[in-house]
Amino acid sequence: AYGVDISRDGRHSAVAMAGSESDKNSNVLILLDDNGKKLWQYHSSGNWHEVKFSKNGQFLSGATGCPDRRGYLFSVDSAEPIIKSDPLSKESPIDEASISVNGQIAAFGVESAYGAIVLMDKTTKQIIWRYETPEGRSVRALSMTPGGEFIGAATFGGDILIFNKNSNKPIKQLKIN
């Protein structure tokens, strides 16, 4: 497993699995109830790198590696994605995911030479904005305030970036190292 998360109320857990593109029982995102019973699973062509529940426990975001390289948003009620983005990079995995309390906004972090932060909207299923990291550095940490007003990210190169949801221009940018 590459990732795991538990809903705030403990009613659900989700597991992000790696495996083989051709095996429908690997490269899966699995949703479980509080007794460990599988509620659903979703197969991707790429390894699942991340899964995160919204604070209200009704939605989860996920990110995949090669060759899929997409951001996803699901309701706990369905294995059919609300959002299945177009590939967010040409070659690199989407390694991080974060989600607002009500699932309205999801953010995804791209790694390697295509480093970027991508913010998406549940209603329009479109990218709100995209920010290319300095020198294409990998986004290795991503967080969001509960209402989705602010997004924080950190890169392998020590860049700390804080954004307002309305703009891809950082409101704060620090360099550590």
Buried (B, 14 or more C-beta within 10 A) or exposed (E): EBBBBBBEEEEBBBBBBBBEBEEEEBBBBBBBEEEEEEBBBBBBBBBBBBBBBBBBBBBBBBBBBBEBBBBBBBBBEEBEBBBBBEBBBEEBBBBBBBBBBBBBBBBBBBBBEBBBBBBBBBEEEEBBBBBEBEEBBBBBBBBBEEEBEBBBBBBBBEBBBBBEBEEBEBEEEEEEE
